[in-house]
Amino acid sequence: FIRVFSWPFPQSSQLYAYIFPKLLYPLNNISLCCSIYLIIFIAFERYFAVCEPYKYRVEARPENVNIRVLKYLLIVITISCFINFPRFFETQLVSLTFNSAFNTSVETVTIVTYEVTELRKNSEYIRFYINWFRAIFTCILPLSALIFFNIKIFRGIRYAHLRPRANGVRKEVNLAFILICIVFVFVFCNIPRVFLNCYDFIVVEHLIRCSESYQPHPMILCLASLNHLCLVLNASLNFLIYFSCGDNFKHVFLKIVKWCTSVSGQVQGNSQMSEEPSDVSRIEIIEMGSSMPSSPSYTLTLLTKSTNSISNK
């Protein structure tokens, strides 16, 4: 099947075995939940700004912005850690010892690897946590919340178009439109994940009966890789959405690019001014001055012309 992502060190290495059970595996699921609930809180923020503009202006004072963002981040991280807390107990480190024949000698080799725990193999755990609990908190509830908030935002945008708008209201409408685009991309890129969750519901009883002998269909493995690719695209397309739809973001970004371009141009101009051709010009001026009449006005004219030519360069 297609591999979308690979670690800089092989999965068979000892380092990967040490960091996978208690770090990579849980954090992978926690980061996925964080991305889901961050979208929900951004949708709530835009819903509050579009549908309750007067209350939002009171809450959105400059001294409250950082506190509000920190509060949202703490809530998102707490919810994500709570949902994925059992993931820390699904895998464990194990030591395998075997004899390895090298030339004429036999050496005992011990390697560290990881395996799933009995908790992960438990049928009730698979049925209620892996399928039902995660489907509710990472699929059904987030999708319902996004649908609710975006319907309210869409109605608020339609109402804002029917009345004269101030600059502040126009800005909030623009941000709400950006959110709708982000949510659309988010839902579209999570379709493979939802399909995989539905597939797990269908085969869960067969999976529990077969246990370790169960082998998924190759198309399911390809769909899992497609799911990873879609999640990467979901994170990568947000910049293009902000640049194409966000007027303020585009203005600030282009302003930064122009400033960087002008600074680099000035640096190149200064380096050209300090190169050898300027010294050659001064030598030519001295030689011309020695061969011409020593009139002060004539010498001043030559120096002025040479200076202008240097500055034009």
Sequence and secondary structure as in RCSB ss.txt:
>XXXX:A:sequence
FIRVFSWPFPQSSQLYAYIFPKLLYPLNNISLCCSIYLIIFIAFERYFAVCEPYKYRVEARPENVNIRVLKYLLI
VITISCFINFPRFFETQLVSLTFNSAFNTSVETVTIVTYEVTELRKNSEYIRFYINWFRAIFTCILPLSALIFFN
IKIFRGIRYAHLRPRANGVRKEVNLAFILICIVFVFVFCNIPRVFLNCYDFIVVEHLIRCSESYQPHPMILCLAS
LNHLCLVLNASLNFLIYFSCGDNFKHVFLKIVKWCTSVSGQVQGNSQMSEEPSDVSRIEIIEMGSSMPSSPSYTL
TLLTKSTNSISNK
>XXXX:A:secstr
       SS TTSHHHHHHIIIIIHHHHHHHHHHHHHHHHHHHHHHHHHHHSHHHHHHHT HHHHHHHHHHHHHH
HHHHHHHHTGGGGGSEEEEEEEEEEEETTEEEEEEEEEEEE HHHH HHIIIIIIIIIHHIIIIIHHHHHHHHHH
HHHHHHHHHHHTS   HHHHHHHHHHHHHHHHHHHHHHHTHHHHHHHHHHHHHHHHHHHHGGG    HHHHHHHH
HHHHHHHHHHHHHHHHHHHH HHHHHHHHHHHHHHHHHHHHHHHHHHHTSHHHHHHHHHHHHHHHHS   HHHHH
HHHHHHHHHHHH 
